[in-house]
């Protein structure tokens, strides 16, 4: 009786083991499908994310290129402005020299000449009037010659000082232009450094894009081959369960043998 009960338990255990192995095979393949689908979705999400990052980096690279072009234009413009200011400063210095030295000296020399001419102009004016009285010539100006010379001398008297004052102003303008030119030169140097930084950033973005494209290629390859290792693992687990199920036949056979009557010795 005990043999049959024990045999029955062995048979039940064997059948239960086979059923569990069969159920395990079903769940292994179902889990393999779920894992493959989850892995594919994850890799697809990673691929889409990499695409978005690549688009952002491409936009950043385009922006950096445009910024570099604008900065290069600003640098060239600053050089042109510096050259223009330099040539303008030379011109203003030349004008300051003329207004401070040459023109005042010329006018002062003219004033000296006019100073000596005033008396002579008075004599000439009286002589011409006398000749008119004798019927020689026609001389009747609205302003006598000596008065015209005196008026011209009076009008020119303040010009040298005004020109020298103008020369001082031009000198100040030249100094200001020199300061502006130095500021433009400093700005051009800073712009050149900024252009170098932008170029370095653009190179770094390009390198990151290259690495990103390589990573995306690997993700695409992994997505194509993701099912192979999962199926291999599923087949391994299936063969293991089949081997376990087959081993249960020995237990069932043992339980069946316990039901059989003992052979007489």
C-alpha positions in Angstrom: 0.0 0.0 0.0 2.8 2.4 0.9 4.6 1.6 -2.3 1.5 2.5 -4.4 1.0 5.8 -2.5 4.6 6.7 -2.9 4.4 5.7 -6.5 1.4 7.8 -7.0 3.2 10.8 -5.5 6.1 10.2 -7.8 3.9 10.0 -10.8 2.1 13.1 -9.8 5.4 14.9 -9.2 6.7 13.8 -12.6 3.5 14.9 -14.4 3.6 18.2 -12.5 7.3 18.7 -13.4 6.5 18.1 -17.1 3.5 20.5 -16.9 5.6 23.2 -15.2 8.4 22.7 -17.8 5.8 23.1 -20.6 4.4 26.2 -18.9 7.9 27.5 -18.5 8.6 27.1 -22.2 5.5 29.1 -23.0 6.4 31.8 -20.5 10.0 31.9 -21.7 9.0 32.6 -25.3 6.4 35.0 -24.3 8.9 36.8 -22.1 11.4 36.7 -25.0 8.9 38.4 -27.2 8.2 41.1 -24.6 11.9 41.6 -23.9 12.6 41.9 -27.6 9.7 44.4 -28.1 10.8 46.4 -25.0 14.4 46.4 -26.2 13.3 47.5 -29.7 11.2 50.3 -28.3 14.0 51.4 -26.1 16.5 51.4 -28.9 14.0 53.2 -31.2 13.6 55.9 -28.5 17.4 56.2 -28.1 17.7 56.5 -31.9 15.0 59.2 -32.1 16.6 61.0 -29.2 20.0 60.9 -31.0 18.3 62.2 -34.1 16.8 65.2 -32.2 20.2 65.9 -30.6 21.9 65.7 -34.0 19.3 68.2 -35.4 20.0 70.5 -32.5 23.8 70.2 -33.0 23.3 70.9 -36.7 21.3 74.0 -35.9 24.0 75.1 -33.5 26.7 74.4 -36.0 24.8 76.5 -38.6 24.4 79.3 -36.1 28.0 79.2 -35.2 29.0 79.3 -38.9 26.8 82.4 -39.4 28.2 84.0 -36.2 31.7 83.3 -37.4 31.0 85.0 -40.8 29.4 88.0 -39.0 32.4 88.3 -36.6 34.9 88.0 -39.5 33.0 90.8 -41.2 33.1 92.9 -38.0 36.8 92.3 -37.8 37.4 93.4 -41.3 35.2 96.4 -40.8 37.1 97.3 -37.6 40.4 97.2 -39.6 38.9 99.4 -42.3 37.7 101.9 -39.6 41.1 101.8 -38.0 42.8 102.6 -41.3 40.3 105.3 -42.1 40.8 106.9 -38.6 44.6 106.7 -39.1 44.4 108.5 -42.5 41.9 111.0 -41.1 44.2 111.7 -38.2 47.0 112.4 -40.6 44.8 114.8 -42.6 43.7 116.6 -39.4 47.2 116.9 -38.2 48.2 118.5 -41.5 45.2 120.9 -41.3 46.2 121.7 -37.7 49.7 122.5 -38.9 48.3 124.8 -41.6 46.0 126.6 -39.3 48.5 126.9 -36.5 51.6 127.9 -38.5 51.4 128.5 -42.2 48.1 130.4 -42.6 48.6 132.6 -39.5 52.1 133.5 -40.6 51.0 134.3 -44.1 48.2 136.5 -42.8 50.4 138.2 -40.3 52.9 138.9 -43.2 49.9 140.3 -45.2 49.0 142.5 -42.2 52.5 143.9 -42.1 52.3 144.6 -45.8 48.9 146.3 -45.4 50.1 148.3 -42.4 52.7 149.8 -44.7 50.3 150.1 -47.6 47.7 152.2 -45.7 49.7 155.4 -45.9 50.7 154.7 -49.5 47.0 154.0 -50.2 46.1 157.4 -48.8 48.6 159.2 -51.0 47.5 157.2 -54.1 43.8 158.0 -53.3 44.5 161.8 -53.0 46.6 161.6 -56.2 43.9 160.0 -58.2 41.3 162.5 -56.9 43.6 165.3 -57.9 44.0 163.9 -61.4 40.2 163.6 -61.6 39.9 167.3 -60.8 42.2 168.1 -63.7 40.0 165.9 -66.0 42.4 163.0 -66.1 40.7 159.7 -65.4 37.5 158.9 -63.6 38.0 158.0 -59.9 35.2 158.2 -57.4 35.1 155.0 -55.3 32.5 154.8 -52.5 35.3 153.9 -50.0 38.7 155.6 -50.3 41.6 153.3 -50.9 43.3 154.0 -47.6 40.0 153.2 -45.7 39.5 150.0 -47.7 43.1 149.0 -46.8 42.4 149.8 -43.1 39.2 147.9 -43.2 40.9 144.9 -44.7 43.7 145.1 -42.1 41.1 145.4 -39.3 39.2 142.4 -40.7 42.3 140.2 -40.9 43.7 141.2 -37.5 41.7 138.6 -35.6 42.2 135.8 -38.2 45.6 134.5 -37.0 44.4 134.0 -33.4 41.2 132.4 -34.7 43.1 130.1 -36.9 45.4 129.1 -34.0 42.4 128.4 -31.8 41.0 126.3 -34.6 44.4 124.5 -34.8 44.1 123.7 -31.1 40.7 122.3 -31.7 42.0 120.2 -34.5 44.8 118.9 -32.3 42.2 117.9 -29.7 40.2 116.2 -32.4 43.3 114.4 -33.6 44.0 113.2 -30.0 40.4 112.0 -29.7 40.7 110.2 -33.0 43.9 108.5 -31.8 42.1 107.3 -28.7 39.2 106.1 -30.8 41.6 104.3 -33.2 43.3 102.6 -30.2 39.9 101.6 -28.9 39.0 100.2 -32.4 42.3 98.3 -32.5 41.7 96.8 -29.1 38.1 95.9 -30.2 39.5 94.2 -33.3 41.8 92.1 -31.2 39.0 91.1 -29.0 36.8 90.3 -32.0 39.7 88.1 -33.4 39.8 86.2 -30.1 36.0 85.9 -30.2 36.2 84.6 -33.7 38.8 82.0 -32.6 36.5 80.9 -29.8 33.5 80.6 -32.1 35.6 78.5 -34.5 36.8 76.2 -31.7 33.2 75.8 -30.5 32.1 75.0 -34.1 34.9 72.4 -34.3 33.8 70.9 -31.0 30.2 70.7 -32.2 31.3 69.1 -35.4 33.3 66.5 -33.5 30.3 65.8 -31.2 28.1 65.3 -34.3 30.5 62.8 -35.7 30.6 60.8 -32.5 26.8 61.1 -32.3 26.4 59.7 -35.8 28.7 56.8 -35.0 26.7 56.1 -31.9 23.4 56.2 -33.8 24.8 53.7 -36.4 25.7 51.3 -33.6 22.2 51.7 -32.1 20.6 50.9 -35.5 22.8 47.8 -35.8 21.9 46.8 -32.3 18.2 47.2 -33.1 18.6 45.0 -36.1 20.3 42.3 -34.1 18.5 42.7 -30.8 16.3 39.6 -31.3 19.2 37.2 -31.9 20.7 37.1 -28.4 17.2 37.1 -26.9 16.1 34.1 -29.1 19.3 32.3 -28.3 18.7 32.7 -24.6 15.1 31.6 -25.1 16.2 28.5 -26.9 18.7 27.7 -24.2 16.1 28.0 -21.5 13.7 25.9 -23.7 16.3 23.1 -24.1 17.0 23.2 -20.4 13.3 22.9 -19.6 12.9 20.1 -22.1 15.8 18.3 -20.5 14.2 18.7 -17.1 10.9 17.5 -18.4 12.6 14.4 -19.9 14.2 13.8 -16.5 10.7 13.7 -15.0 9.9 10.6 -17.2 12.4 8.7 -15.1 10.5 9.7 -11.9 7.2 8.8 -13.5 8.6 5.4 -14.6 9.9 4.9 -11.0 6.4 5.6 -9.7 4.8 3.2 -12.2 7.2 0.6 -11.2 6.1 0.9 -7.6 2.6 0.1 -8.7 3.6 -3.1 -10.3 3.6 -6.2 -7.9 6.9 -7.4 -6.7 8.3 -10.2 -8.6 8.7 -13.4 -6.4 12.2 -14.0 -5.4 
